[in-house]
Amino acid sequence: MYDAPQPAETGPQESGPLSVEDSKAALEGAGYLADEPAALVSLLAQRLGKPVLVEGPAGVGKTELAKALSRATGRELVRLQCYEGLDEAKALYEWNYRKQLLRIQAEGAGGDDAGEAEAVMDDIFAEEFLLTRPLLTAIASAEPVVLLIDEIDKTDQEFEAMLLEVLSDFQISIPELGVVEATTMPIVLLTSNNSRELTEALKRRCLYLWLDYPDVEREVEIIRLHEPGIDERLARRLVEVVGMVRELDLKKPPSIAESIDWARALLLLGADDIDAKTFTRTMSIIVKHRTDLDLVAERVGMRLGGGISTAGS
């Protein structure tokens, strides 16, 4: 059996923030300006020991919420980045086949006794040959962690089914070793860009949070939190222009992180306003596709005081 301490108790936890305001303050101290729903679900995730499914468009701060929770709680962040074709070997664990083969060769050189061969087979499926991947790392950790399962919508339903044991019981079954149960309760966040509908079985096991782009006032606050040197007037102008860009039918609207990057660039350039000239010089910070650049230059450029050409840029 896998040598692990007693499993952690699931259910309500005694540690963590005691109120939504405490949760907001902790996240803000970690550099994340949470609205009430985000602060509430973060509180409940810690107090109830339930996973959280966070859905919303790309770039609204889903991954950053997990990072902020890690900083706010002082827990290590264990991240599983999902992608099409992700399987158990990359998410849970796999065996170190090269090391196993070397052990077989070393111990098999002594003879062909059946008992010895069986002992060798048992030996090579010991813990020392196990390569832990993010899910097992989080479950087996002696210290509490934040587990981020990022962009779960990129995987398939079979992968979701595999996750159910982890999310329901905070345990992982390894046929050769037994059941590994969590010794400390992880905070689990799953993010999705909503590119496909997730299964009801997965959703039932999670608290739910929908994150969207913030309103003007909140995005101004976010930018000034990360870039205190920017004055409110310029920050507001930046957010208004970013809003114009997001209104268009783009391949990828600007993320909040890109808004912050733009603010930093404007400060570096000494800009005190965003006119057509400043916009054309810096718009590639928030617009990353060629066809989007052309559309944004035409539509937003006109609103800023004249069309902007991207030819040769």
C-alpha positions as CSV (number, residue, x, y, z in Angstrom):
1,M,0.0,0.0,0.0
2,Y,1.0,3.6,-0.5
3,D,2.5,4.8,2.7
4,A,0.5,7.8,3.6
5,P,-0.8,9.4,6.9
6,Q,-4.5,9.3,7.8
7,P,-6.8,10.9,5.2
8,A,-8.1,14.4,5.7
9,E,-11.7,14.9,6.8
10,T,-13.9,16.3,4.1
11,G,-16.7,18.8,4.8
12,P,-16.6,22.2,6.6
13,Q,-13.1,23.5,7.5
14,E,-12.2,25.5,10.5
15,S,-9.5,27.6,8.9
16,G,-9.8,30.4,6.3
17,P,-11.7,33.6,6.1
18,L,-14.8,34.0,8.3
19,S,-16.8,36.4,6.0
20,V,-17.1,37.6,2.5
21,E,-15.4,40.8,3.5
22,D,-12.5,38.9,5.0
23,S,-12.2,36.9,1.7
24,K,-12.3,40.1,-0.4
25,A,-9.6,41.7,1.8
26,A,-7.3,38.6,1.6
27,L,-7.6,38.4,-2.2
28,E,-7.0,42.1,-2.6
29,G,-3.9,41.8,-0.4
30,A,-2.8,39.1,-2.9
31,G,-3.3,41.5,-5.8
32,Y,-6.7,40.3,-7.0
33,L,-9.7,42.7,-6.8
34,A,-12.6,40.3,-6.3
35,D,-16.3,41.2,-6.7
36,E,-18.7,39.8,-4.2
37,P,-19.5,36.5,-6.1
38,A,-15.8,35.7,-6.5
39,A,-15.1,36.5,-2.8
40,L,-18.1,34.4,-1.7
41,V,-17.2,31.3,-3.7
42,S,-13.5,31.6,-2.5
43,L,-14.8,31.7,1.1
44,L,-17.0,28.7,0.5
45,A,-14.3,26.7,-1.2
46,Q,-12.2,27.0,1.9
47,R,-14.9,26.6,4.5
48,L,-16.8,23.8,2.8
49,G,-13.9,22.0,1.2
50,K,-15.7,21.9,-2.2
51,P,-14.1,22.3,-5.6
52,V,-15.0,25.4,-7.6
53,L,-15.8,25.5,-11.4
54,V,-15.0,28.9,-12.7
55,E,-16.3,29.6,-16.2
56,G,-16.1,32.7,-18.4
57,P,-14.5,34.2,-21.5
58,A,-10.7,34.0,-21.9
59,G,-8.8,36.7,-20.1
60,V,-11.3,37.7,-17.4
61,G,-9.1,36.5,-14.5
62,K,-10.1,32.8,-13.9
63,T,-6.5,31.5,-13.6
64,E,-5.4,34.6,-11.6
65,L,-8.1,33.9,-9.0
66,A,-6.4,30.5,-8.3
67,K,-3.0,32.2,-8.1
68,A,-4.3,34.9,-5.8
69,L,-5.9,32.2,-3.5
70,S,-2.5,30.5,-3.4
71,R,-0.8,33.7,-2.3
72,A,-3.6,34.7,0.1
73,T,-3.5,31.3,1.9
74,G,0.2,30.8,1.7
75,R,-0.3,27.5,-0.1
76,E,1.7,26.1,-3.0
77,L,-0.1,26.3,-6.4
78,V,-0.2,22.9,-8.2
79,R,-1.3,23.5,-11.8
80,L,-2.6,21.0,-14.3
81,Q,-2.8,22.7,-17.7
82,C,-5.4,20.8,-19.8
83,Y,-5.1,20.3,-23.5
84,E,-6.7,18.1,-26.1
85,G,-5.6,14.5,-25.7
86,L,-4.5,14.9,-22.0
87,D,-4.6,11.4,-20.4
88,E,-4.2,9.9,-17.0
89,A,-0.4,9.4,-17.3
90,K,0.1,13.1,-17.6
91,A,-2.5,14.1,-15.1
92,L,-2.3,11.5,-12.3
93,Y,0.9,9.4,-12.4
94,E,3.0,7.0,-14.5
95,W,5.7,4.5,-13.9
96,N,9.3,5.1,-14.5
97,Y,9.7,2.4,-17.1
98,R,13.4,3.0,-17.7
99,K,14.2,2.7,-14.0
100,Q,12.0,-0.4,-13.8
101,L,13.8,-2.0,-16.7
102,L,17.2,-1.3,-15.1
103,R,16.0,-2.9,-11.9
104,I,14.7,-6.0,-13.7
105,Q,18.0,-6.4,-15.6
106,A,20.0,-6.0,-12.4
107,E,18.0,-8.4,-10.3
108,G,17.2,-10.8,-13.1
109,A,20.9,-11.5,-13.7
110,G,21.0,-13.7,-10.7
111,G,18.8,-16.6,-12.0
112,D,15.5,-17.8,-13.3
113,D,13.8,-18.8,-10.1
114,A,10.0,-18.2,-10.3
115,G,9.9,-16.9,-6.8
116,E,12.6,-14.4,-7.4
117,A,10.9,-13.2,-10.6
118,E,7.7,-12.6,-8.7
119,A,9.6,-10.7,-6.1
120,V,11.2,-8.5,-8.8
121,M,7.8,-7.7,-10.3
122,D,6.5,-6.7,-6.9
123,D,9.6,-4.6,-6.3
124,I,9.4,-2.6,-9.5
125,F,5.9,-1.3,-8.6
126,A,7.1,0.3,-5.4
127,E,6.7,4.0,-4.7
128,E,10.2,4.8,-5.7
129,F,9.3,4.0,-9.4
130,L,6.2,6.2,-9.3
131,L,6.3,9.5,-11.2
132,T,3.7,11.8,-9.7
133,R,1.8,14.2,-11.9
134,P,-0.2,17.3,-10.7
135,L,-3.3,15.5,-9.5
136,L,-1.4,12.9,-7.4
137,T,1.0,15.6,-6.3
138,A,-1.8,17.7,-4.8
139,I,-3.6,14.7,-3.2
140,A,-0.5,13.2,-1.7
141,S,1.0,16.5,-0.5
142,A,1.7,16.7,3.2
143,E,1.1,20.4,3.1
144,P,-2.3,21.9,1.9
145,V,-2.1,23.2,-1.6
146,V,-4.3,25.0,-4.2
147,L,-4.9,22.7,-7.1
148,L,-5.7,24.5,-10.4
149,I,-7.2,22.4,-13.2
150,D,-6.9,24.9,-16.0
151,E,-9.1,24.9,-19.1
152,I,-10.9,21.7,-18.3
153,D,-13.1,22.3,-21.4
154,K,-10.1,21.3,-23.6
155,T,-10.3,17.7,-22.4
156,D,-12.9,15.1,-23.2
157,Q,-15.7,13.5,-21.2
158,E,-13.6,10.4,-20.4
159,F,-11.1,12.7,-18.7
160,E,-13.9,14.3,-16.7
161,A,-15.1,10.9,-15.6
162,M,-11.6,10.1,-14.3
163,L,-11.7,13.3,-12.3
164,L,-14.8,12.3,-10.4
165,E,-13.0,10.2,-7.9
166,V,-10.6,13.0,-7.2
167,L,-13.3,15.7,-6.8
168,S,-15.7,13.5,-4.8
169,D,-13.4,11.7,-2.4
170,F,-10.1,13.5,-2.7
171,Q,-8.4,10.2,-3.4
172,I,-6.7,8.4,-6.3
173,S,-6.6,4.6,-6.9
174,I,-3.3,3.1,-8.0
175,P,-3.9,-0.6,-8.7
176,E,-0.4,-1.7,-7.8
177,L,-0.2,0.4,-4.6
178,G,-3.7,0.9,-3.3
179,V,-5.7,4.1,-2.6
180,V,-4.0,7.4,-2.0
181,E,-6.2,9.6,0.1
182,A,-5.6,13.3,0.7
183,T,-3.9,14.0,4.1
184,T,-4.7,17.7,3.8
185,M,-7.6,19.2,2.1
186,P,-6.7,21.0,-1.2
187,I,-8.5,24.1,-2.5
188,V,-9.5,23.0,-6.0
189,L,-10.4,25.3,-8.8
190,L,-11.3,24.2,-12.3
191,T,-11.4,26.8,-15.1
192,S,-13.3,26.7,-18.4
193,N,-13.6,29.1,-21.3
194,N,-17.0,27.5,-22.0
195,S,-15.9,26.1,-25.3
196,R,-18.0,23.0,-24.7
197,E,-20.6,22.0,-22.2
198,L,-19.2,20.1,-19.2
199,T,-20.9,17.0,-17.9
200,E,-23.6,17.3,-15.2
201,A,-21.7,14.8,-13.1
202,L,-18.7,17.1,-12.9
203,K,-20.8,20.2,-12.2
204,R,-22.7,18.5,-9.4
205,R,-19.5,18.1,-7.5
206,C,-18.5,21.8,-7.7
207,L,-19.5,25.2,-6.5
208,Y,-19.9,27.5,-9.5
209,L,-18.7,30.9,-10.5
210,W,-19.2,32.8,-13.7
211,L,-16.6,35.5,-14.4
212,D,-17.1,38.1,-17.1
213,Y,-15.2,41.3,-18.0
214,P,-15.5,43.8,-15.2
215,D,-17.5,47.1,-15.5
216,V,-15.6,50.3,-16.1
217,E,-15.3,51.3,-12.4
218,R,-13.9,47.9,-11.4
219,E,-11.5,47.6,-14.2
220,V,-10.1,51.1,-13.4
221,E,-9.7,49.9,-9.8
222,I,-7.9,46.7,-11.0
223,I,-5.5,48.7,-13.2
224,R,-4.7,51.2,-10.5
225,L,-4.2,48.3,-8.0
226,H,-1.5,46.8,-10.3
227,E,-0.1,50.2,-11.6
228,P,-0.5,52.7,-8.7
229,G,1.5,55.3,-10.8
230,I,-1.3,55.7,-13.4
231,D,-3.7,58.6,-12.6
232,E,-7.4,57.9,-12.6
233,R,-8.1,60.0,-15.7
234,L,-5.7,58.0,-17.9
235,A,-6.8,54.7,-16.4
236,R,-10.4,55.5,-17.1
237,R,-9.6,56.6,-20.7
238,L,-7.7,53.3,-21.2
239,V,-10.6,51.2,-19.9
240,E,-13.0,53.1,-22.2
241,V,-10.9,52.4,-25.2
242,V,-10.5,48.8,-24.3
243,G,-14.3,48.6,-24.0
244,M,-14.6,50.0,-27.6
245,V,-12.2,47.2,-28.7
246,R,-14.1,44.5,-26.8
247,E,-17.4,45.6,-28.5
248,L,-16.0,44.4,-31.9
249,D,-16.3,40.9,-33.3
250,L,-12.7,39.9,-32.6
251,K,-10.9,36.6,-32.6
252,K,-9.6,37.5,-29.2
253,P,-10.8,40.5,-27.2
254,P,-8.3,42.1,-24.9
255,S,-7.8,40.4,-21.5
256,I,-7.6,42.2,-18.2
257,A,-3.9,41.3,-18.0
258,E,-3.4,43.0,-21.4
259,S,-5.2,46.1,-20.1
260,I,-2.6,46.1,-17.3
261,D,0.2,45.6,-19.7
262,W,-1.1,48.5,-21.8
263,A,-1.2,50.8,-18.7
264,R,2.4,49.9,-18.0
265,A,3.5,50.7,-21.6
266,L,1.7,54.0,-21.5
267,L,3.4,55.0,-18.3
268,L,6.8,53.9,-19.8
269,L,6.1,56.1,-22.9
270,G,5.1,59.1,-20.7
271,A,1.6,59.2,-22.3
272,D,-1.0,61.4,-20.6
273,D,-3.9,60.6,-22.9
274,I,-4.9,58.1,-25.6
275,D,-5.4,59.8,-28.9
276,A,-5.3,58.2,-32.4
277,K,-1.5,58.5,-32.7
278,T,-0.9,56.9,-29.3
279,F,-3.4,54.2,-30.0
280,T,-1.9,53.2,-33.3
281,R,1.6,53.0,-31.7
282,T,0.5,50.8,-28.9
283,M,-2.6,48.9,-29.9
284,S,-0.6,45.7,-30.6
285,I,-0.3,45.3,-26.8
286,I,-4.0,44.5,-26.6
287,V,-4.8,43.2,-30.1
288,K,-2.9,40.1,-31.2
289,H,-4.4,39.0,-34.5
290,R,-3.7,40.6,-37.9
291,T,-7.4,40.6,-38.9
292,D,-8.3,42.0,-35.5
293,L,-5.7,44.8,-36.0
294,D,-7.3,45.9,-39.2
295,L,-10.8,45.9,-37.8
296,V,-9.7,47.7,-34.6
297,A,-7.7,50.3,-36.5
298,E,-10.6,51.2,-38.7
299,R,-13.4,51.2,-36.1
300,V,-11.7,52.4,-33.0
301,G,-9.4,54.7,-34.9
302,M,-12.3,56.6,-36.4
303,R,-13.8,57.1,-32.9
304,L,-10.5,58.4,-31.6
305,G,-10.2,61.1,-34.3
306,G,-9.4,59.5,-37.6
307,G,-8.8,56.1,-39.3
308,I,-5.6,54.4,-38.6
309,S,-3.6,52.4,-41.2
310,T,-1.9,49.2,-40.1
311,A,-0.1,48.8,-43.4
312,G,3.5,47.8,-42.9
313,S,3.1,47.3,-39.2
